[in-house]
Amino acid sequence: MQFKRSWIYYVIGAVVFVAVFGINKGYWLFMLMGFGLGYLLHNWIFEKYTDFVNAFFTDELRKRQIKRKELEQELERLKEGD
């Protein structure tokens, strides 16, 4: 398994949490709940953002292709008119 750079933030966060609150069952459960909720929200927001960006660029790409085709057709009409 390869170490990911983002995991260092989780390790630092856990160390800071233990340093501030100490080792207590209630705090650990609270931290795990927060981590799980944060992870779910992160995945959900990231998925929504990715979908939005993909939809935007797909739509823009389609518009550019249509515009290019229209310009090519206009150029062909102009060439035939000469």
Secondary structure in CASP SS format (residue, H / E / C, confidence):
PFRMAT SS
TARGET T0000
AUTHOR 0000-0000-0000
METHOD secondary structure of the structure
MODEL  1
M C 1.00
Q C 1.00
F C 1.00
K C 1.00
R C 1.00
S C 1.00
W H 1.00
I H 1.00
Y H 1.00
Y H 1.00
V H 1.00
I H 1.00
G H 1.00
A H 1.00
V H 1.00
V H 1.00
F H 1.00
V H 1.00
A H 1.00
V H 1.00
F H 1.00
G C 1.00
I C 1.00
N C 1.00
K H 1.00
G H 1.00
Y H 1.00
W H 1.00
L H 1.00
F H 1.00
M H 1.00
L H 1.00
M H 1.00
G H 1.00
F H 1.00
G H 1.00
L H 1.00
G H 1.00
Y H 1.00
L H 1.00
L H 1.00
H H 1.00
N H 1.00
W H 1.00
I H 1.00
F H 1.00
E H 1.00
K H 1.00
Y H 1.00
T H 1.00
D H 1.00
F H 1.00
V H 1.00
N H 1.00
A H 1.00
F H 1.00
F H 1.00
T H 1.00
D H 1.00
E H 1.00
L H 1.00
R H 1.00
K H 1.00
R H 1.00
Q H 1.00
I H 1.00
K H 1.00
R H 1.00
K H 1.00
E H 1.00
L H 1.00
E H 1.00
Q H 1.00
E H 1.00
L H 1.00
E H 1.00
R H 1.00
L H 1.00
K H 1.00
E H 1.00
G H 1.00
D C 1.00
END
